[in-house]
């Protein structure tokens, strides 16, 4: 009988029942949540080209550089600019790339990017990006966390925190890597001071999608389920006793991993993809195969509700042999990206999927080696560079911003990293000033204390 229960036991039981309700909410931190306002995009695919691709040779034609080729620039033109390796009086390196207009918009793209260029009317090209960071780690940190200080949540983590995910079998934030591996590493997809549930999960494009995900020999699914049930009960008791929200994240991680054991291998099974699709992406040939697999995986993931997919490809840090190395990276990435854009259009997914192509900064118009006939490269250049976006509420077929005739500085419509972040969140229905998390006594956000939505980018 209730009146026979000790008073302390009654309130403990009552607290346990009420705590169970709270725990049910806490134990699924990735449950889908409503945005601040009606979104134009549900998912993001972020093409991260690590190392700083040369805007001068890919997206921002500068014929005047050929006139200056082999000559140093006057000191008046390079004052107040930050360079890592080259001197301000280094010799100009004219671009050998041929730019062609594409689509009805006539947007010019490099001859190294024919498949991306073929989608010009879907692409909003921003030629006036700028950043404060001129080294890789701070630059990547600013691009993804909004600050050059390490340890803050990345864009994918913020999006997962704000919206959760519609997928019950996969993480909200998935990372697909190719090339040499990003210099910033896991810093680019970490959850920072947000719960670990919001961090990016790295998928492999061959073999086991996630290492150690399958059960070891002799452990059946039933045994694994029973083990997890016991661990869950112990964790729930610990959650009740301590109120530690990290325990809820731990419970969710175990449960998600169990569901992924069945779901993840299916993502690498392309047997139901048509031969034409595999050919268009370049899945079965080199050098496109690794990146093509990741692009196809990205499409399959957004189809299944994964909120944020990062495709990280390294490295575009071409201090030497620019023409050879840039050509190689474009041969790897241009075709698969072009195929992905076309595939998303065909499936009616481009309107709800925001695509962003970006590196952490651009490259200098001056060559890095002493002699311009040694196949030089270009140094880091934060003062101006190019990115593009498509789909998910972006107005394609336009170019935003301008740089001067040498590609040294922005001359029209400057767009800061924080502005790009604010615009991304806006497309997802999130107000960047309201998406905050209290930490160390103050509210933090992805855009730090700046950022404005670039309205011109929006449809």
DOLUMRO-257373 format. One record per atom (N, C-alpha, C): residue in one letter; z, x, y. Coordinates in steps of 0.05 Angstrom, whole numbers, plus 5000, padded with zeros to 4 digits. Atoms other than C-alpha are relative to their C-alpha. Example, Ala and Ser with C-alpha at 12.3 -4.5 7.8 and 13.67 -1.06 7.14 Angstrom:
2
A500050184976;A515652464910;A500050185024;S499949844976;S514352734979;S501449855022;
This chain:
459
X500050174976;X500050005000;X500050185025;X500249854975;X498550225071;X502750085011;X497449944987;X505850165094;X501650204984;X498649805015;X508050625038;X499050285006;X501049744994;X503751195064;X501750145021;X498649864978;X507351735104;X498349985025;X501450034974;X505651665177;X498050225005;X501849774995;X502752365181;X497549984983;X502350015018;X498252245121;X498049785009;X501850214991;X495651595150;X498250095023;X501649914977;X493551915216;X498150224992;X501849795009;X490652505179;X497549874986;X502250145013;X486452025136;X498249865020;X501650134979;X484351625197;X498450205015;X501549794986;X482452265233;X497750104983;X502249915018;X478452475172;X497749815000;X502250194999;X474551825173;X498450015026;X501349984974;X473151875247;X498550275003;X501349744999;X471652615240;X497550004984;X502450015017;X466752445185;X497649895015;X502150114984;X462752025233;X498850225019;X500949794982;X462452595283;X498650224985;X501249795016;X460853085228;X497249924992;X502650095009;X455052655205;X497950055022;X501849944978;X452052745275;X499650305003;X500149714996;X453753475280;X498550154978;X501149865023;X451253655210;X497050015000;X502949984997;X444053525230;X499350065029;X500649934972;X443153895296;X497149985007;X502950014994;X435553845288;X498949714997;X501050275000;X435253085285;X498449955025;X501850054977;X429652835330;X501449865022;X498750114976;X431952685401;X497949915020;X501850104980;X428752305458;X499750205022;X500449834976;X425552715514;X501149875025;X499050114974;X427552625587;X498049785010;X502150194991;X420952245600;X497750014980;X502250025019;X414552065564;X498550274999;X501449745002;X411452715537;X497049964997;X502849995006;X404152905533;X499550174975;X500249835024;X405453385475;X502449964983;X497850025019;X409753335413;X500750274988;X499649745014;X408854045386;X498850225018;X501149764987;X407354745411;X499150204980;X500949765014;X403155295381;X499750225021;X500049794980;X404455935420;X498750254987;X501449765009;X399456505409;X501250245016;X498849774985;X403757115428;X498550254993;X501649755004;X399257725437;X501750235011;X498049814992;X404658255439;X498750265009;X500949744991;X403558885479;X498750005027;X501250024974;X400058635541;X496950034998;X502949995001;X392558465531;X498850055027;X501249944975;X387858715584;X498549765011;X501450234987;X386058125629;X497350085012;X502449904988;X380758555662;X497750004980;X502049985020;X376958615597;X499649754983;X500250245016;X378057915569;X499649755017;X500050264986;X379057375622;X499450015030;X500249984971;X378357635693;X498050215008;X502149804996;X371657975706;X500250135028;X499749844976;X371858525758;X497650205003;X502449824998;X364758805771;X500450225020;X499549794979;X367459195831;X501150254987;X498849775014;X371159645782;X497850214993;X502249815007;X364359945761;X499350185024;X500649854977;X363260165832;X502150225005;X497849814996;X370060515833;X500450184976;X499549865025;X369460795763;X500150315004;X499749714998;X372061515759;X501250105026;X498949924974;X374961505829;X502949915002;X497350104995;X382261465850;X500049795022;X499750204979;X384460875892;X501650125023;X498449914977;X387160995962;X502949924997;X497250055003;X394661025966;X500849735013;X499350254987;X394660416012;X499649764981;X500550225018;X392059995954;X502049984977;X498149995023;X397260205903;X502950025007;X497349984991;X403460245945;X501649764990;X498250215008;X409359835921;X499449884972;X500650095027;X406359755851;X501650174980;X498549855020;X410359955789;X498250064976;X501549915024;X406860365735;X501850154981;X498349875020;X409760635671;X499150294995;X501049735007;X405261235655;X498050115020;X502049894982;X399461285703;X501250055027;X499249944973;X400161575772;X498449815019;X501450184981;X398161155833;X497250105007;X502649894993;X392261625844;X498250044975;X501649985025;X389661555772;X497249885005;X502850084996;X382161445766;X499549724989;X500750275008;X379260745761;X498450014974;X501550035025;X376660525693;X498549745001;X501650244999;X370960045699;X499849874972;X500250145025;X370459515645;X497150004989;X502650015013;X364759545595;X499349734990;X500450275011;X365458815577;X497949845016;X501950194987;X360058305592;X501249724999;X498850274998;X362557635616;X497849795002;X502050215000;X358756995603;X501449735006;X498950274995;X359856285630;X499849834974;X500050175024;X361655775576;X500649715008;X499550284996;X361555015572;X498949895026;X500850134975;X360254515627;X501550115023;X498349894979;X365854835666;X498950275010;X501149744992;X362255515667;X502150225002;X497949795000;X368755895657;X499050254986;X501049755011;X367256625644;X502150124981;X498449865020;X369956965582;X498650264991;X501149755009;X368957665555;X498349964975;X501650005025;X363757805501;X501750054975;X498249965023;X369657985456;X501349734991;X498750255006;X371857245457;X498049774998;X502050225000;X365856815438;X501149744989;X499050255012;X369756305395;X502049865019;X498250124981;X375256205446;X498449905024;X501750084978;X369956175501;X498549744994;X501450255007;X366355625463;X501749755005;X498250224995;X372455195476;X500849995030;X499349974972;X372255325551;X500849735013;X499550254987;X372254585569;X502649874992;X497350095008;X378854485532;X502250185012;X498149794993;X382155105563;X500550005030;X499249954972;X385955175628;X500750305001;X499649724998;X385455915645;X501450075026;X498449924976;X390756195692;X499750305004;X500649714995;X388556855723;X502050125020;X498249914979;X394456905771;X502950024991;X497349965010;X400457025726;X501250265011;X498649754992;X405657525748;X502950004989;X497349965011;X412357795724;X501350245013;X498649764989;X417758285745;X500150234981;X499449805021;X418158655679;X497450164994;X502449845006;X413459245667;X500450184975;X499749875027;X416259485599;X500149774980;X500450215020;X415359115534;X502549834994;X497750165008;X422358905514;X501049825022;X499250184979;X424458645582;X497849795006;X502250194995;X417558325590;X499949784980;X499950215021;X417957965524;X502449825003;X497550154996;X425057755538;X499649805023;X500450194978;X422957455605;X498049784992;X502050205008;X416957105574;X501249784983;X499050195019;X421056775520;X502849895006;X497350104994;X428156715547;X500549955030;X499750054972;X427056695622;X501750215015;X498349794988;X431257325634;X499350264987;X500549745012;X430458065623;X502550104985;X497749935016;X437558105596;X499849884972;X500350095027;X437658055521;X502449814992;X497950175010;X441657535483;X499949715007;X500250284993;X439256885511;X498149854981;X501850145018;X435756325473;X497150025008;X502849984995;X428256365467;X498849725003;X501350264994;X423255815486;X500049824976;X500050175024;X422555565414;X502749894994;X497350095005;X430055525408;X500849785020;X499450204979;X430655135474;X498649744993;X501550245007;X425254645451;X501349864977;X498750125024;X428654545384;X502749875008;X497450104990;X435354445420;X499549745016;X500550234983;X432253935468;X498949764985;X501550225013;X427953535419;X500649974971;X499750015029;X430053695348;X497350014987;X502649985014;X424453605298;X499649744984;X500750235016;X420753055261;X499750074971;X500349915028;X420253475198;X502850014986;X497549995016;X425753385145;X499950234980;X500349805021;X422953935100;X499750285012;X500649744988;X421654495150;X501850045024;X498649954976;X425254845207;X498549885025;X501350094975;X423954605278;X498250225012;X501349774986;X421655305299;X499350214979;X501049825021;X417355735254;X498450235013;X501349764990;X414756445267;X498150114978;X502049895018;X408356715235;X499150265013;X500549734988;X407257465245;X497650144986;X502249845011;X401157915236;X499850255017;X500349754986;X398958605258;X502450194994;X498049805003;X404059155268;X502949905002;X497350104995;X409958705283;X500850055029;X499449994971;X412558565353;X502250215006;X498049804993;X416459115388;X502749875006;X497550144995;X421658595410;X501349894976;X498950105025;X422558355339;X501249735002;X498750265001;X427257785326;X501149905026;X499250084973;X429457785399;X498249785011;X502050194990;X423157375411;X500349724988;X499650275012;X425456795367;X502949944994;X497150045005;X433056845369;X501049755014;X498750234988;X437656265386;X502050085022;X498149914979;X442056685432;X502749874997;X497450135001;X448356305450;X499849714990;X500250265013;X445555655421;X500750034970;X499449985029;X447555485349;X497650124985;X502149865015;X443655875297;X497949824989;X502050195010;X440155245273;X497450005016;X502350024983;X435455305332;X498350265001;X501549755001;X433056015317;X497449964984;X502550015014;X425956135292;X500450104971;X500149915028;X424856205217;X497450144995;X502449855004;X419956745198;X498849944973;X501550055025;X414656555146;X498250234995;X501949805009;X410557045106;X497549874992;X502650135006;X403156915098;X499050064972;X500749965028;X402957155026;X502550034983;X497749985017;X407557154966;X502049785006;X498050214994;X414056784976;X500049965031;X500050054971;X413756435045;X502450115014;X497549894990;X421056625056;X501350154977;X498749845021;X424357185017;X502649874990;X497550105013;X429856964968;X500349705002;X499750294999;X428356224979;X500149884973;X499950125026;X426856064906;X502650064985;X497749955016;X432556004857;X499650244982;X500349785019;X433956614814;X499749894972;X500450095027;X432256574740;X502649894988;X497750125013;X436956114701;X501449805016;X498750204982;X438855684761;X498149775004;X501750244998;X435954984756;X500549875027;X499650164976;X435054504814;X502649845000;X497550155003;X440754084787;X502550175005;X497749814996;X445454684785;X500250075029;X499949934972;X443454884855;X501149775017;X499050234985;X444654174880;X503049964997;X497150035005;X451554144848;X501650225016;X498649784986;X453354824878;X500049945030;X500050064972;X451154604947;X501849775008;X498250224995;X455053954942;X502950105002;X497349894999;X461354354928;X500450165026;X499849844976;X459954834985;X500149825025;X499950194978;X458654245031;X502849885003;X497350124998;X465353925014;X502050205011;X498249804990;X468954575027;X499550055030;X500649974972;X465254665093;X500949775017;X499150234985;X466753955114;X503050005004;X497149984997;X474154065101;X500750215021;X499649794980;X473754705142;X499349895028;X500750124975;X470154325197;X502149815010;X497950194992;X475553785197;X502450155010;X497549854993;X481154305201;X499750155026;X500449824977;X478154745255;X498549895023;X501750104979;X473154335293;X497850195008;X502049794994;X468454935291;X497249894996;X502750115002;X461454695307;X498150194985;X501749825015;X458455325275;X500049924971;X499950085028;X460655035208;X497949784996;X502150205002;X456154435221;X497250124997;X502549865002;X450354905232;X499650124972;X500149885026;X452055245167;X499349794979;X500650225019;X452054585129;X497149935001;X502850074997;X445354405158;X498150214989;X501749785010;X442355085141;X499849994970;X500050025029;X444355015068;X498249774991;X501650245008;X441354315064;X497150045005;X502849954993;X434954515099;X498750194980;X501149805020;X434055115053;X499449874974;X500550135025;X434754664993;X497449835001;X502550164998;X429254195018;X497650185002;X502249814997;X424954795036;X499250124974;X500749885026;X425255054965;X497749864987;X502250165011;X420554494945;X497649995019;X502250054980;X416554435010;X498550255008;X501249774988;X415255145033;X497650114984;X502349895015;X410755384975;X497549835003;X502450174997;X406154784987;X498450085025;X501449934975;X404455055056;X497950224995;X501949795006;X400955655025;X498049924979;X501950105019;X397155234976;X497649875015;X502350094985;X390255165008;X497949864982;X502050105019;X386954854947;X498849735009;X501050254991;X386154184982;X498550035027;X501649964976;X382954495043;X497050034992;X502849985007;X375354445044;X499050295003;X501249734998;X371055065034;X499150065028;X500949964972;X368254955104;X502350085018;X497749934983;X375154965135;X500950294995;X499249735006;X377055605099;X498050205012;X502049834989;X370455915121;X500250025030;X499950014971;X371155695193;X502450175010;X497649844992;X378156005198;X499750294993;X500249735009;X376156635161;X502250084981;X497749965018;X381556565108;X499350204978;X500749845024;X377656925053;X498450255006;X501549764994;X374857515090;X501750175020;X498749814981;X377158125130;X498150045024;X497249944994;X379158285183;X501649755008;X498750234990;X380857565199;X502249884982;X498450155019;X384657365136;X502949965008;X497250054994;X391957485157;X500449815024;X499650184977;X391257155225;X498849724995;X501250265007;X386756605197;X502049844984;X498050135016;X392056435146;X502249885018;X497950094981;X397256385202;X499049775017;X501050224984;X392755945244;X499849744984;X500150245017;X391555475186;X502849894993;X497250095004;X398955465170;X501149865025;X499050134975;X400355295243;X499049715001;X501050275000;X395854685238;X501549824980;X498650155021;X399154465173;X502849945008;X497350044992;X405954545204;X500349785021;X499750214980;X404754125266;X499249734989;X500650255014;X401553595221;X502649884988;X497650095014;X408353555186;X502450005018;X497850044982;X412553535248;X501550245010;X498649764990;X414654255260;X499550015030;X500150034971;X416254275334;X498750245015;X500949764986;X414654995355;X499250214980;X501049795018;X410255495319;X499150245017;X500949764986;X409556205344;X498350174981;X501749815015;X403756645320;X500250265016;X499649744986;X405757355339;X498250204988;X501949805010;X400357875333;X500350265017;X499749754986;X401358605351;X498250214987;X499149974972;X399559045383;X497550035017;X502149994980;X395258985445;X500750215021;X499049804981;X398759585478;X498150245001;X502249815002;X392359975489;X500050215023;X499949784981;X394260605527;X497750204996;X502349845006;X388560975493;X498049844984;X502150125016;X381960785460;X499949695004;X500050294993;X381760115496;X497849854987;X502350155010;X374759915475;X500149964970;X499950025029;X375760055401;X502349814992;X497750155008;X382759755396;X499849705009;X500250274990;X381359145439;X497949854983;X502050135016;X375058995399;X501249924973;X498850055026;X379059035334;X501849765001;X498250224998;X384458555357;X498549745006;X501550244994;X379358065384;X498549914975;X501450075025;X375458085318;X502049864981;X498050125017;X381957905283;X500849725009;X498750254990;X384257335328;X498149805012;X501750194986;X378357025365;X498949784982;X501150205018;X375056675306;X502149804990;X498050195009;X381356375276;X501149815022;X499050174979;X383856125344;X497949795007;X502250194994;X377055815359;X499849784979;X500150195022;X377055485290;X502449805002;X497650174998;X384155215301;X499649795022;X500450194978;X382354895368;X498149784990;X502050195010;X376254565336;X501249824979;X498850155022;X380254345275;X502049795011;X498150194987;X385754035318;X498549775014;X501650214988;X380453655357;X499049804979;X501250175021;X377153395294;X502149814987;X497850155013;X383853145267;X501649835019;X498650164980;X386052825332;X502750115007;X497349884995;X391853315339;X500150165026;X499949834976;X389753705401;X501449865023;X498850154978;X391953155448;X503150014999;X497150005002;X399053205421;X501250284994;X499149735006;X399353955409;X499450185024;X500449824978;X400354435467;X499550294989;X500749725008;X396955115456;X500450185024;X499649804979;X399055725497;X499250274989;X500849735007;X395856415493;X501050195021;X498849834979;X399756975528;X501150264988;X498549755005;X402357685527;X502150025021;X497849984981;X408157955567;X499250105027;X501149924974;X403858265622;X497150094995;X502849915002;X396858545636;X499750305000;X500649715000;X393659235644;X498850085027;X500949894974;X391959675703;X497050035001;X502949934997;X384959765731;X499550304997;X500449715003;X386160515727;X500350084970;X499849905027;X385060895662;X502550194998;X497549855004;X390961265631;X499550304996;X500449725005;X387861925609;X498950145024;X500849854977;X386062485656;X497049985004;X502950024997;X378562435641;X499149734990;X500950275007;X374961765639;X498150004977;X501949995023;X370262015584;X501550044974;X498449965024;X375962075533;X500849744986;X499350275010;X375961325515;X502949945007;X497350054991;X382161195556;X500849714996;X499050285000;X386560585557;X500949925027;X498950094974;X390260215611;X503149984998;X497150015000;X397560215631;X501049725004;X498750274995;X402459625637;X499649915028;X500450104973;X401159175696;X501249725002;X498750264998;X406058615713;X499149845024;X500650144975;X403158435781;X498049784998;X501950235005;X397558005754;X498950034972;X501350015026;X394857795687;X499249724994;X501250265007;X391657205651;X501349894975;X499250145024;X394056685602;X498349744999;X501350265000;X391056025579;X501649804984;X498850225014;X393455345555;X497949794994;X501850215008;X390054765521;X501549774986;X498850235015;X391454075491;X502449895013;X497450104993;X397853675498;X500649955029;X499650064972;X396953435570;X499050205020;X501249794983;X393354045597;X497149915008;X502750064991;X387053935639;X498250244995;X501849785007;X381754375608;X497750035019;X502449964984;X375354655638;X500650095028;X499449914973;X378754975698;X501250284999;X498749744995;X381055645725;X501949975023;X498050014979;X387455695765;X500650285010;X499249754989;X388856265812;X497850215001;X501949784997;X385256895833;X501650265003;X498949734994;X386557645835;X498050145018;X501849854982;X383558155883;X497750124984;X502549915013;X376858485868;X500550234980;X499449795020;X380259045828;X502049914979;X498150095019;X385258625790;X502850135003;X497549874994;X391258945824;X502249805007;X498150194990;X394658345856;X498949725000;X500750284998;X394657585857;X499449945029;X500850074973;X391057315918;X500149695005;X500150294996;X391256565905;X501549864977;X498550175019;X395956065870;X501550174980;X498449845019;X400956555839;X501649824982;X498550155020;X404256295775;X501950204986;X498049835012;X410756615752;X500649914972;X499250065027;X413256645681;X501849754999;X498350245000;X418556125699;X498449755005;X501750234995;X413055665724;X498649924974;X501350055026;X409455725657;X502049864982;X498050135017;X415955555621;X500649725008;X499550274990;X417354955666;X497849814992;X502350175006;X410354695653;X499949944970;X499950055029;X410954775578;X502049794993;X497950205005;X417454385577;X499249735011;X500950254988;X414453855623;X498149864981;X501950125019;X408753735573;X501549874977;X498450105022;X414153615520;X501949785009;X498250214990;X417653105564;X502750105008;X497449884994;X423253575584;X500050105029;X499649904973;X425653695655;X501450274998;X498949745004;X426954445657;X502650045015;X497549984985;X432654355707;X502349854986;X498050165014;X436253865660;X500550104972;X499649895027;X435254235594;X501850245002;X498149794996;X441654645599;X502050014977;X497849975019;X447254915556;X502250165014;X497849874987;X454155105581;X501050234984;X499349755014;X455955815564;X501450185020;X498549824983;X461156285594;X500549885028;X499250134975;X463055785647;X497949905018;X502150114983;X456255595674;X497849894982;X502250125014;X450055205655;X497650195001;X502449845002;X444155625630;X497749834994;X502550145007;X436955415624;X497850214995;X502249825006;X430355715601;X498850135025;X501349914976;X427655785672;X502050145019;X498049864984;X434056135696;X500749845025;X499450154976;X434755925769;X497449945016;X502550044987;X427355865785;X498149814985;X502050155014;X420955555761;X499249745012;X501050264991;X416554975782;X497749934982;X502250095017;X411654555742;X497450055015;X502749954988;X404454775755;X498449754997;X501350265002;X401654085769;X497050014996;X502949975002;X394554335774;X499250044971;X500749965028;X394854515700;X499949744984;X499650255016;X396353795679;X497649815003;X502150205000;X391353265660;X500849765016;
